[in-house]
Amino acid sequence: MAHHPSSPAEARLHVAGRTYRHVDLRSLMTPEELDATPYALRVLIENVARRAPEALGRVLDRARGNGPACEVPLHPGRVMLHDTTCLPTLADFAALRDSVHELGGDAADINPVIPADLVVDHSVIVESHGRPDALEHNLDIDFRRNAERYAFIRWAERSIAGFRVVPPGKGIIHQVNMESLARVVEAGDGTGPEPLLYPDTLVATDSHTPMINAIGVVGWGVGGLEAQAALLGEPVAIAFPRTVGVRLRGRLREGVTGTDLVLTLTRILRGMGVVDEFVEFIGPGAAGLGWAERAAISNMAPEYGATCAFFPYDDVTADYLRLTGRTPEHRAVVDAYLTAQGLKRGPGSPEPRYDRTVEVDLAEVEASVAGPVRPDQHLPLSAVPRSFREHRPDPSPAPAGRVSGDPVPEGAVAIAAITSCTNTANPRLMVQAGLLARNAVAAGLTPKAWVKTSLSPGSRVVTHYLEAAGLLPALEEIGFHTAGYGCMTCIGNSGPLHPDMEGLADQGRTLVAVLSGNRNFPGRINPRTPLGYLASPPLVVAYALAGTVLHDFATAPLGHDRSGRPVYLADLWPGDAEVERTVRAALDPGAFAANTRAIREGDARWASLPAPEGERYPWAESSTYIRRPPYLRDVSRRSPEEPDIRGARILLRLGDFVTTDHISPAGAIPRNGAAGRYLRDLGTEPRDLNQYSTRRSNHEVMLRGAFTNAAVANLLLPEEARGRGGHAIAADGAVRPVYDAALSHVRAGTPLVLLAGKGYGAGSSRDWAAKAQALLGVRAVIAESFERIHRSNLIGMGVLPLCFTAGTDTGAMALDGSETVDLEGLRDLRVGANPVVLRIAGNGAPERKYEVTLRVDSRNELAYLRNGGLLPYVLRRVLDSAGSTSPNRGNG
């Protein structure tokens, strides 16, 4: 008989001579109910039962299909961050301590209540490439440019409890998480006689966090604001998710890669519309997939919109834990606990019930890429030339150009990068690329002179097995030297192009990037490459050899061997059996274990960084990297009323699929842009302007860069007035860059709203995309739909994310930017769908009225909106509870 949901039963588990406790899922549901529940939801239910039992009844009713929609308050066991999202988080922590102190509280009350891991992987840039010392040279530049940021991290490491760091040069956050940090099962109170077991759960400030779902760990990407809330004991509340079962059958054909499968699934699932949903992979095809293929599929969850992309723990996961050096004792506990809880999937496990399912035959997957502007634009290789011609910004004939004496063809590949956690985590793909490189070297082929080639592995283990297989020399001989262990090209840290290619870009030539990454939004990879294709590592090598995306691999040779015979891609492509033999011989559990032991050891550059001490950070007004955030100054101890918005102006009207890359600046800081001029006026040398991502703790830089992406088009303006990058109508009626126009309205005391189409805020989990809008005076964004993380970030900054009713077309409103806007119905918000009236007046037309909706998914979101954002809410909560024990301390 099931126990009452408000009082879940504990059970005992005996493993290897030790007794453990755990909250018993089988006490909450009948066997039939448990079998019918998707595995990822079982983990959520366990978390609620253990950490938020007051919500358990509602969650169980919803899981059984009997109850209404409800929220799920997840209390993650840990939080992960990388350096470009962590620095703003740390600055907010430091600012919270200052504000608490200034309002009479104790700054020491601001500390995490769960562990936080920072992986420093997003700052290193491919400045140097194609040479043996590229790795060390790039790290030297990294430390010179970012010494102040890294010293700030060292301060945090010393002064913030439970804050742990993986220093630069160790690997990419998600691969480090999978290989070294994830426990799969945690043992809280581990020193006691009967430790409490529970599933490893986390949130992280990178949208590709679901990669960890591949080994049975529930986790997803959040913005920095949500991560701060979790660190301070707030639950990460989500609406009870709809679920999708993806039933895989068959197996991949010879020569078809895991990347080909991932890009195929990204197209299928984005087309289905799985935003905010939990996707779970089932069927014999899923059971037969290796851990690396699973990791890539889960990693791409944000590209098809899912919150989670879950592969339940099974024997494949168990083998991965053995391979990566987890101890036999820990592996035994993991297997015993997950089996006891019904969280291990075996050959005879019943298939859960999903809200909907889709079938995919792996045998139908073919060699492919994705692009040239979105990850879900899945293409067979034969369709790439046509896609380039359809999407190039300027269809006029390209001017002639030469590099090192060679004519540069149309569709020239300016960047060919093996990079990112998505594919460099896969030994088969990396070995396949190495074998193809070996075969190319043997045939006497070399990449074209204009192609910038680089290798950025996600882990030092990758280098180990490439060396063990004897493949690293071949990769280096054709230009793929290791440039660093970081995200690098995939996040836009691609560095400068070949000088002649920079000149061709200036002349209007459309240049292309090909990379083994996960995103290819226009200008993201490099501002000089408007088009980009995602491809497997071996195909990256092939495109470097071809030099153009117009190459037909099926019919045209890549070159000629030393005897003059034509060499085709099929001649170089290694067979699957050879790949498997090489991988088996090169992979070594000892290498994974040794890497994990050294994962937190920084080199001499890291150890020598000076760092301040003390609970409060000593801000320097002269700093161009670390500035005290403005949004926590002058916060009152009590939350304000919830006024309607009246007399607002429309700052921007944007189209569909405006990404966080469009909103929040990314990539290199242009010397002649507003941010570059600001920094140069302060004495920064042009060579050290660095990336926007490295200056996210300086609001002055970030605000000047907001909406400057060349693809931002304000549809309020005539086409000839839009310019390259965002422009808007200032308070005096003149058209100016968004930064100047917005601040003119702020100075006049006029609130601003922003209109957008579908999928607003897609892309990276970039909290500055929300912070910038809030600090530019935007009170509300009204869009046809929002990407999940950006919507949460807007709420975290106190900005209202409102949705038009289906069928509303802002283009039909005939707006020109002179209108005023009222939003009515904001005074008595509640959890659920809040109807709001949008009134638009002016422009010589009668007043227009529209119904829009403000969706509030949880009581936490409601509290953040009522307080003007997450940080003011936390500040007030800490002051209100001064002298009491911080909430939610204990087992994750």
N, C-alpha and C positions, 0 to 999 in steps of 0.2 A: 504493500500500500504506500502511495506517495505521501511524503510529509507535507505539512502545510507550507505553501511557498514562502511565507514570511519567515520561516524557520528551517532553512535547508539543513539536511543532516550531514554530519561529518563521517567519513569512513577512514579506515586504517589500511595502509599498504605496506607489506613487508618485502623489501628488496635488498639482496646482498647483505643480510644480517642486520638491517636497520629498519626501523618503523617510521613511516611518514603519515601525516594527516592530509586529508583533502576534502573540499566541499564536494559532495557526491551528486553528480548530475543525475544519476539513476534514481535518486530520491525525489527528484523534481518532476520527472516525466515518466510515463509508462514506456516499456521497451518499444512499442509501436510508434509512440510520439517521438522518442529520441531518434529512432531510425529514419523517420520522415523529415527530421530537421536538418537543413544543410549544416555541414561541419563548422563553417565559420560562425554561424549563428549559435551553435553549441558553445563555442568559446565565449561569445558575448554573454550568453545566459549565465555561464559560470562566473564571469566577472561581475555581473549585476548581483548574483546571489551572494557573492563574497564581499563585495564592496558597497553595494547600494540596494540592500534587501527591500527597502521601502518601495522600490520600483519593480520588484520581481514579479508580482502578480500581474501587472499590466503587460510586462514583456512576455511572460509565459502565455497569457491569453492571446496575445498577438501572434506568437510563434505557432500556437495551435490553430490559428485561423479563426478564432472565436471573438477576438476583441477588436476594438477600434485602433486607429493609428496611434502610435505612442512614440516617445523618445527612448533611446537607449543611452544611459549615462555610463560610458566606458571610463574606468580609471586605469589608464595604462600603467604598466609596471616600470616603464622607462621612456625616455625621450632621446631622440638623436637629432643632431644639428650639423650642418656644415658651416664653413667659416663665413660665407657671404650672408647667410640667414642668421647665423649665431651672433655676429657682431652687433647687429641692431637689437637682438634679444638681450645681449649682455648690456648694451647701452641702456635699454629700457629697465633692466634690473637695477643698474647703478642709479638711474634717474628715480626709480621707485624708492630706493633707499634714501636718496636726497629728499624727496617729497615727504616721505614718512617722518624723517627727522625734522624737516621744516614745519610740519604740522603737529609736532610734539610727541611723535611716536619713536620707537626704537628701530633704527635702521637694520639691526640684526634680525628683525622679524622677517625680512625679505630674504628667504633662502628656499631652494628647491626642497620638496618633500619626497621626491623620487629621484633616482639617478639620472644624470644627463651626460651623454657622450657627444663630444664634438670631434668631427673628423675634418682636418684642415686639408681640403682637396680642391677647392674652387678658385684659388687665386693664381696658381702657376700658369704661365702663358707659353705658347710655343714660339718663343723669340728665336731660339736656336734650334736647328733641325738638320738632319742629314749629315751629322758628324758625330764621332765617337763620344765627345764630351758634352753633347747637347743636354743630357740630364743634369749634370752638375752646373753647367752654365745657366740653365733656366732656373735652377734652385737658387743660385747666387743672386740673380736678378730679383727673384721672388722675395728673398729675405731683405735685400736692400730696399726694395720698394715698400714692403709691408712690415717693416720692423716695428713701427708704432702699433699697428693692428695686432701683431703677434705678441707684443709686450702687454697689450690690453688683455689678450687671452691668458697670458701667464698670470696677470693680476687676478683674473677671475678664477683660475685654477687654484690659487692660494687662498682666496677670500670667500668663495662661494662653495658651500658644502655640497658634496655629492657630484661635483662638476669634474668630469674626466676628459682628457684630451688625447687624441691620436695626432701626433705632429705631422708637419708637411713631409711629403715624399713617401708615405706609407701605402696609399691606395685610395680608392673611391669609396665614399660613405656606404653605399649599398653592398658593395662586395666585401668591405671590411665587416659590415654587419653580418652578412651570411657566413663568411669564413671564420670569424673570430669572436664576435660579440654576442650573437644570438644564442640563447640557451635552449630554446624550444619549450622546455619546462623549467620553471624556477622553483627554488626551495627557500621560501621566506623563513625568517627566524632560524637560519641554518645551523646555529650553534646549539639550539635546544635539543632535548631528547627526542622529540617527534616533530621535525620540521614540517611546515605547511607547503604542500605542492600546489602549483597553479600554472596555467599556460602562460608562456612568455607573450606579452602584448606590448605594443609600442605605437607611438606616433612620432613622426619626424618631419623636419622642415624642408622636405624635398618631395615633389609630387611623385617621384619614382620609388618611394618607400615600399609600395606593394611588392617589389622584388622579393622581399622576405616572405611573402605568402607562399613562395615556391617550396619552402621547407616546413609548412604547417604552422607558421607564426602569423597571427592576425596583427596587421599594422597597416597604416595608410598615411598619406601625406597630409600635412596641415600647414597653415601659415605660421609665421613666427609668433603671432599673437595667440593663437590657440595653443601653441607649444608652451608659451609662458604660463598660460592658464593652467595647463596640465602640471607643469613644474610646481606651481603654487597650490596644488591640491584641488583645482577645479576639475570636474569631469569633462571629458570631451563628448559632448552630447550630440547624437545624430538621430535623425528620424529612423524608426525601425525600417531597415532596408528591404526593398524588393530584391529577389534573387533570380539569377539566371544560371541554368545548367548548360554547359557547353559539352555535348557528348562527342568525343573524338573517337573515330574508328579507323582501322587500317594502319598503315605505316608510310613514312616518307619514302619516295622513290630514290634510287641511286643518284647521287650528285645534288640532291635538294637539301638545303641547309636549314638549320633551326631558324635563321633569320628570315628565310623565305616563309616559313610557317608563321612566324610572329607577325610579319607584315600582312599576310593573308588574314589572320585573325583580327588584326587591328581594323582592316577595312570592313570585315563582316560585322564586328561588334559595334563600331562607330555607326554603321548603317542601321543597326537595330535600335540604337538609342539606349545605352545602358548607363547614362550619367546618374550618379548617386547610388547605383545598384551594386550588389555583391555578385560577382561572377565566380562560379565554381566549375572546375574542369573534371569531367566524369567520363566513364566508358573505357573500353580496353585500350583505345589509343592514348588516353591520358595516362593510364597505368604503365604503358610501355615507354613513355617519354623519359629521357634522362633528366637529372637534376638541372643541368645547364640549360636545356631547352625550356624547362619549366620556369627557370629564373628569368629568362628573356621574355617569356609570355607574361609573367606577372609584372615585370618591370614596366612593360608598355601599358599598364592599366590606365594611366592618365591620358594616353593617346587615344584610347577608345572610350574614356570617360568614366570607367568603373571606379568605385571606392576601393574595393578589394578584388583580387584575382587569385583565388585560393586553390591550392593543391593540398588536400589533407595529408597528414603524416602517413607514410607507408614504408615499405621495405626499401624503396629507392631513397627516401629521406634518411632512413637508418644507415644505409651505406654511405651517404654523404657525410653524416656525422662521424662515421669511422674514418673516412678519407681525410677529413679536415682536422683530425687529431683530437676530437673530444674524447675524454677518458672513458674506459670501459664502464666504470662505475656510473658516470653520468648517463651514458647511453642506456644502461640497464634501467635507470630510474625513468628516463624519458619514455622508453618503450612500455614499461609496466604501467606507468600512470596513464598514458594516452590510451592504452588498451582497456584499462579498467573504466575509463570515463567514456568509452565509445567514441574516442577522437582519433583512433587509428583505423585507416581503411585497408581492408584486406581483400583478397580475391572474391570471397563470398559475401562481402558487406552489402546490405540492401542499398539501393539507390535512393537518396533523399527526394523529397518533393520540392520542386522549385516553382516560382511564379510563372516561368516560361523556360523552354529549352530550345536549343538549336543543335543540329547535327553537322559535323564537319568531317569529310573524308580526307584523311591525311594523304592518301594516294593521289589526290587531285591537285595538291600544291605543286607549283612550278617555280623555277628560278625567277627572281623578281627583285624589284627595288620599290621604294616609295618616294614620291615627290611630284613636282619640284618645290612645293611650298607647304605641304602638310604631311604628317606621318601616315594618314589614312588614305593617301592617294597611291594605292597599290597598283603596280604596273608590271607586266611581263617585260623582260629585257627588250624585246622587239618593239615595244611601244615607247621607249624612252626618247628617241629622237623626235617623234611627233609631239610628245608632251613638252619638250624643250621649246620647240618652235611655237607652240600654242601659248606658252606662258612667259616667254622672254619679254621684258618690259618694252623694248624698242624693236619692232619688227623690221625696221629699215636695214639695209645691208650694212654689215659691220665694217669699220675701217680696217685696212691692212695693218698687220703688226708682226714683229719678229722677236724671238727670244733666243739668245745665243746663236743667232744666225738662222734659226729654223722658223719658217712661217707658222703662225699660230692659227689653228683652224677654228671655225665656228663651233660654239658649244664647248670651248676650251675648259678643261678641268684645272682650276687654279689650286685646289686643295684636295688631297687624297689622304684621309686620316683614319687610321685604325684607333678608335677612341671610344670611351664611355664604358660604364658598367654593363650596359645591356648585352653587348656581344663579347667584350674582352673577358667576361666571366666564364666563357664557354671554351674549354680546352680543345674541343673538336674544331671549332671555327678558327681558333688561333693557330693550331697545328696545320689546318687546311691552308691558311694563308701562308704559313711558313713553307709548306711543301710546294705550293704554287710558286712562291718566290725562288725556292731552290731550283725548280724546273726552268723558270725564266732565266736564272743566272746561267744554268747549263746550256741554254739555247742562245745565250749572248744577248738577251733583251735587257733594256733599261727603260726606266720611266722617261717621259718627255721632259725636256729641260725646264718647262714652265710650271710643272706640277710641284707644289710644296707637299712633300711626303712626311708623315710622322707616325710614330707609334706611342700611344699613351695607355699602357696597361692599367687595369683596375686594381691590380694587386702585384706585389713583388713575387708572388708565387708564379705568376704568368711567365716572368723572365726566367725563373728557375726551370720550369718545364720546357720552355723553348730552348734554353741552353742544353738541358739534358737530352733533348731530341736532336741537337746539332743544327737547329734551324735559325738561330739568331743571326749567325754570320750571313746567311743568304738574305734575310730581311734587311740587314744593314747594307749589304752590297747594292741593293736597289733603292736605298734611301730611307728605309723604315727603321731608323735608329730610335731607341727609346728617348723620348723628349721629356718625360715626366710621368709621375704616378698621380694623376688627377683627371678631372673631367675635361679640362683643356678645350679642345676644338668643339666638343659637343655643346658646351655652354657659351661659345663665342670667344674663348681665350685662344684663338687660332693664330694670333700674331700677324705681322705684315706678310703680304704676298711677295713673290718674286718682284723686284723693282720694275721690270718691264711690264709685268702684269698689272701693277698699280697704274702704270701709265696708260695701258690699254683700257682699264676701267675708267680713267679720266676722259678718254676719248669716246666712251659710250659702249664699249664692248661688253656684252653680257657674259660674265664669268660664272663658273659653276663650282660648287663644292660637292664632293662625294665622301661620305663618312659612315662609319659603322655605329653611329649614334642613335638617338631616339627622337630628335626634333630637327626640323629643317625649315622653320618659319623664315620668311624673307628677311635677310640681313642678320639673322641670329648668329649664324656660323661666322660670318665676316661681313662688315658693311659693304665690301666690294663684291660680294657674291650673292646677288639677289635670289638665285635659285640653288637648291641643294637636293641631293638624293641620298636616302638612307639605303645602305647596302651591307651585305655580309663582309667580314674582313677579307676573304679571298677575292671578292668582287672589287673591293677598294683597290687591292693590288692590281687587278686587271684593268681598272679604269686609269690607274696611274700609268700603266704601260700604253694604253690606248691614247690617252691625252685629251680625249673629247668624249662627250656623252652621245655624240652622233655616230659613234662606232657601232657597226653591226657585228656582234661577236659570232653570230652563226655563219656569216659568209665572208667576212673580211679578216685577213691575218693581222695579228698584233705586231708582226715584224717578220724578219727572216733570220734563220740561224746562220752559223758561220759557214755553212755550205751553200747558203743562198736559198734554202728551202723555206717556204712560208710556214709560219708557226701560228696556229689558231688557239683560241682559249681552250678548246676541247683537248688539245695536245698537252696543255699544262695542268689541267684540272686533275688533282689526285683522286684515286678511287676511294670509296668509303672504307674498304677493308684495310688499305694502307693507313688511312687516317686513324682507324681504331687501333691498329697495332702500335702505331707511334704513340698515341695517347696512353695506352695501357703501360707501355714501357717507360714513359717519361713522368707520369704522375706519381708522387711520393707523399704519403701521409706525413712523413717526417718534415717535409718542407713546409706543409701547412702548419704543423705544430710549432716549428721554429719561428715562423712568421708571426704567429699569434703571441708567442712569448715576447717578441721584440716590438709588438705593435705600438706600445706607448713610449718607446725610447726615442727621443729626439737626437739629432746629431749635434755636433759642436756649435753650429750656428744657432740652433734652438736653445741649447743650454746656456749660451752666453748672453741671451737677451736680458737686458735690465727690465725689471718690472716693479711698479709701485706696490706698496702693501697697505693694508687697512680696509675697514669695511666700506668706506666711501671712496669712490674713485676721484682722484684730483684732476678734474677737467682742465684742459688748456684751451683758452679762447683762441690761441694762435694755431691750433691743430687743424689740419685739412682732412683728417681721417675720423677723429673721434670727437663729436660734439654732443653736449647734453641735449636730448630731444626736447622740442618746444611744447609737445602736447601734454606734458605733465606739469607745466608751470601754471601757477594760479588756479589750481583745482580746489574747489570748495570742499568742505567736509561732508556736505549733504548733496544729494543728487538734485539736479534742477527739475522743473516741471517738463512735461512733454508737449511743447507747443507745436501747432501746425506750422507749416512753412508757407509764407506769403511774400509776394513780390519778388520771387526768385527770377533769375535770368538763366537762360540755357547756355552753358559754356560750350558744349560740343554736341553735335548729332553724328553718331558713328554708325557704321554698317555692321554686317554680320561678322562673327568670329574675330572680334578684336581681342588679341591676346595680351597677357601681362607683359610680353616683350614690347608691344605697342605702347603700353601705358607707362611701365617702369623702365627706365633706361638700362640697357645692357651693352656689353661689349666695350671697346676702347672709347675713352672720352675724347671727342674731337677737339683739337686745339682751338678751333675758331668757333665752336659752339658756345652757348651761354655758360655752361659749366666749365669748359676749358678756359674761357676768358677769365672767369672768376678765380680759378686756381692759378693761372699765370699772373694775375694781378697780385696774388698773395706770395708770389715768388717761386712757384713750382715750375721746374724745368719741363719743357714739352715732352721729353723722353720719359718723364716720371708722372705724367697725368694719370696713368694706370687705367684700370677698368672701372666702369660704374659699380660693378659688383663689389669691388674692394672699398668703395667709399660710401657704402650704404649706412654707415654710422655718422655721416655728415649730411644733415637735411638740406643745407644750402646747395650742395652739389646735386643731390637727388631731385630737388624741386626744379632746378634749372634744366634738368634733363628729361623731366616727365613729358610724355607725349611728343618727344622730338623724333621718334622713329619716322623714317622717310615715308613709311606706308600709312601714317595716320592722315586721314582725310576728313576734315570737318564738313559734313554735307550741308551745313547751314550756309556755307559760303559758295559763291560762284567758283567754278573749277579753276579759273585763272588766279583766284585769290588764295587758294589753299596752300600753295608752296610745297616744299619738301619738309614734312614734319607738321605737327599740329599748329594751327593758327585759330584764333578766336576773336570775337568782337569785344573790345575793351569798353570800359564804362563811358568813355567819350565817343564811342561809335567807331573808332579806328580799328583796323584789323592788325593784330599783333601776335607774336608767339604766345602760346598758351600760358606760360609762366607770367609774362607781363600782363596779359589780358586778365587772368584770374586775380592777380594781386590788386589790380585796379578796382575790381569789384569788392574784394575783401576790404580795402581801405575805405570804400564807400559804404560799407556795412550791408552789402547786398548778398543774400545767399545765392548759391548756384546749384543747378541740377544738370545732369548729363543724360542724354538719350542714346540708346544703342539697340542693336538688333539681336540676333541669336548668338548664344554661346559666349556672352561677354565674359572676359577674364579667363579664357582658355589658356593652357600653357603652364608655366612654372608656378610653384606655390610661393609667389613673391609677395611678401606683405607690403613692400614699398609701393606696389601698384595701388593698394588701398590707402596707405599712409599719404602718398602724394596727393591723391584726390581730396582727402580730408584736409590736408594743410593748404591746398589750393582753394578751399572754401566750398567744396562740393558737399552738399547736405544729403543728396539723394541721387541714385542712379536708377533710371527707369529703362529696362531692357526687355526684349522678348523672352530671353532666358539667360541664366548665369551658369558658368562652370562652378562646381561645388566649392572649391577652396577659396576662390576669389569672393564668392558671396559671403562666406564665413569671415574672411578678412575685412570686408567692408563693414559688417556688423561689429567686428572687433574694434574698428575705428569709429564707431558711432554713425556710419554712413548708411542710409536706408536703401536696401536693394529691393526695388519694386518691379513687378512684372506687368506688362501689358496683357490684356486679355487676348486670347488667340485670334488672329486675323487682323489685329491693329497694325497699320502700316504708317510709320512716322513720315515716310515719303509723301503720303497723301495729305499730310497736315499742312503742306505749303508753308513751312516755317522759314524765317530768314534771320533769326537771332535777335530781333527787336522785341519779341514777345516777353510778357511777364507770366510767371507760373505760380499757382497756389496748389498746395497739397493739403487736403482736409481729411481728418479721421485718424490723426496720429496721437490723440490725447489718451486713449484708453486701449492701448495695445494688449494683446493676449497671445498665448501660444496657439498656433494655428494660422489660418488664412485671415488676414485683416483687410477688409475692403477699404480702399482709399480713393477719394475723388481727386482727379487731376483737372484743374481748370487752366486754360491757356487763353490769354487775352492780348489784344494788340494787333499790329500789322494790318490795321484797317479792316479786320474781319470780326464778325460777331464772336463773343466768348464761346469757346468750345469746351465741352466737358467729356471726360473719359473715365472709365472705371479701371483702376489698377489694383494690384494686390501686394501687400507686404506679408510674406510668409515668415513666420517665426517658428522654428523647429523645436525649441526647448526653452525651459525656464532660464537657463543660462544666457541664451541669446536675448531673451526679454530683459534680463538684468543688465546686460551690456548696453542695449539700446537705451534703456532708461537712465543709465549713468553716463551716456555720451561716449561709451567705448569700454573695452575690457580693462585697460590700465586704470582709468579713474575708478571703475568698479572695484578692482583689486585693492587700490589705495584706500578706498573707503572701508572695504571689508577688513583690511589689516588694522586700520585705526579703530574700528568698532570692536574688534576682538582683542585689542591690546591687553596684554597681561594674561590672556588665556592660551592654552596649548594650541599651536597651529593645527588647522583641521586636516583630516585625512592622512595623518602620518601613519605609517605602518606598511604592511605588505602590499606590493604593487598589484 
